[in-house]
Amino acid sequence: MKSEKTEGTALVDVQASHDKRNIAIDKVGVRGVKYPIRVLDRANEQQHTIGNFTLTVDLPHHFKGTHMSRFIEVLSEHKGQVSVHAIPQILKGLKQKSNAETAHLEVSFPFFVAKKAPVTQKESLMEYECGFSAASNHHDDFEMILKVPVATLCPCSKEISAYGAHNQRGLVSVRIRFKDHIWLEEVIEMIEGSASCGLYPLLKRPDEKWVTERAYDNPRFVEDVVREVAVAFDADSRITSYEVEVENYESIHNHNAYAYLKRSK
């Protein structure tokens, strides 16, 4: 059993003590760690935001526990820089400090995009929930995660009604793997272009008219949205595999409409 000395007193390293149950743990670490981060931003190079982290490593069967402080140490060493390039170094640091074979990182963060209203061009910030999921084992794995709110208008309602059609907000959630750099903003644009209409943080009356008519001219079931996103992702050679989940928060039902697909190109 290891020990550390502090102010003349030896402290027992309980985590490094032997565990007799002979059961390895796949993931052990910390969750819900809030930390200031910087992510790549197409318009401004970088964007400062707040990351919500889960950091884990594997724990061999003979160790009683892991050292939680080491996860925060590694995160602090990288000064909040989170990107496709920085995350493999964070995973490497986690493995080295914990003497682990595998390391995992998940981080979610609010990402803001300056968005202009379609007619008046009034600009405001639109928030999207984004994130990354990465693992380092015998091979490295990296996923980009996005949740994009959209507007959808029901094709059936439009077809059978004498006038009008019901519409609702939907949420498109995607996880993508890719081989070359791709901006978060690019994926957001692909997703919004697959719906009846994108959402806007600021709309004046001429903009509201445009959005209403835009959705009416582009009716979409959840099945349509999930397929349209797949078409857009298939057309981008940088994307190698993806998952797409669409949920419509129905305006005339007491339940939601849902569709999901997973593809490897």
Beta strands, then each sheet from edge to edge (+ up, - down):
strand 1: 3-6
strand 2: 9-12
strand 3: 25-41
strand 4: 45-59
strand 5: 103-116
strand 6: 123-136
strand 7: 140-153
strand 8: 167-178
strand 9: 197-198
strand 10: 239-248
strand 11: 257-264
sheet 1: 1+ 2-
sheet 2: 3+ 4- 5+ 6- 7+ 8- 10+ 11-
sheet 3: 3+ 4- 5+ 6- 7+ 9-
end
